[in-house]
Amino acid sequence: MSKSIVNFIEELDTNAKLLEAYKANPVSTAKTYGLSEVDTKIIDDKNWDELSKRFEDLDKAAKTVDY
């Protein structure tokens, strides 16, 4: 089962190894983490509006992605 893009972004805040991998290659790291193709495309396209919507849909505060 695919993991959530919201969980992935939240884990970037607490997992230094994951964050370093993300900084080096965001799309590859997202795929390795287990994100779906749709979620991986959000990262590849830098579609931060859609990412914010995902947080809002879960009633969570949106994270700023500037890594």
C-alpha positions as CSV (number, residue, x, y, z in Angstrom):
1,M,0.0,0.0,0.0
2,S,1.2,3.5,-0.9
3,K,2.1,5.9,1.9
4,S,0.6,9.3,2.2
5,I,2.3,12.4,0.8
6,V,1.2,14.2,4.0
7,N,3.1,11.6,6.1
8,F,6.1,11.9,3.8
9,I,6.3,15.7,4.2
10,E,5.8,15.4,8.0
11,E,8.5,12.8,8.2
12,L,10.9,15.1,6.4
13,D,10.8,17.3,9.6
14,T,11.9,14.5,11.9
15,N,14.0,12.2,9.8
16,A,17.4,13.7,8.9
17,K,18.4,10.8,6.7
18,L,15.2,11.1,4.7
19,L,15.6,14.9,4.4
20,E,19.1,14.6,3.1
21,A,18.0,12.0,0.5
22,Y,15.1,14.3,-0.5
23,K,17.4,17.3,-0.9
24,A,19.6,15.2,-3.2
25,N,16.8,13.7,-5.3
26,P,13.2,14.6,-4.3
27,V,11.4,12.4,-6.8
28,S,13.5,9.3,-6.3
29,T,13.2,9.7,-2.5
30,A,9.4,10.0,-2.8
31,K,9.2,6.8,-4.9
32,T,11.5,4.9,-2.5
33,Y,9.3,6.1,0.4
34,G,6.4,4.4,-1.3
35,L,4.4,7.3,-2.6
36,S,2.0,6.7,-5.5
37,E,2.7,8.0,-8.9
38,V,0.1,10.8,-8.4
39,D,1.8,11.9,-5.2
40,T,5.2,11.7,-6.7
41,K,4.1,13.9,-9.6
42,I,3.0,16.6,-7.1
43,I,6.6,16.7,-5.9
44,D,8.1,16.5,-9.4
45,D,5.8,19.3,-10.6
46,K,6.4,21.3,-7.4
47,N,2.6,21.7,-7.2
48,W,2.6,23.1,-3.6
49,D,-1.0,24.3,-4.0
50,E,-2.1,20.7,-4.4
51,L,0.1,19.6,-1.5
52,S,-1.5,22.3,0.7
53,K,-4.9,21.0,-0.3
54,R,-3.9,17.5,0.9
55,F,-3.1,18.9,4.3
56,E,-6.4,20.9,4.4
57,D,-8.4,17.8,3.4
58,L,-7.0,16.1,6.5
59,D,-7.6,19.2,8.7
60,K,-3.9,19.5,9.3
61,A,-1.8,22.7,9.2
62,A,0.0,22.9,5.9
63,K,3.7,22.5,5.8
64,T,6.0,24.8,3.9
65,V,8.1,22.9,1.5
66,D,11.3,24.7,0.9
67,Y,13.9,22.0,1.3
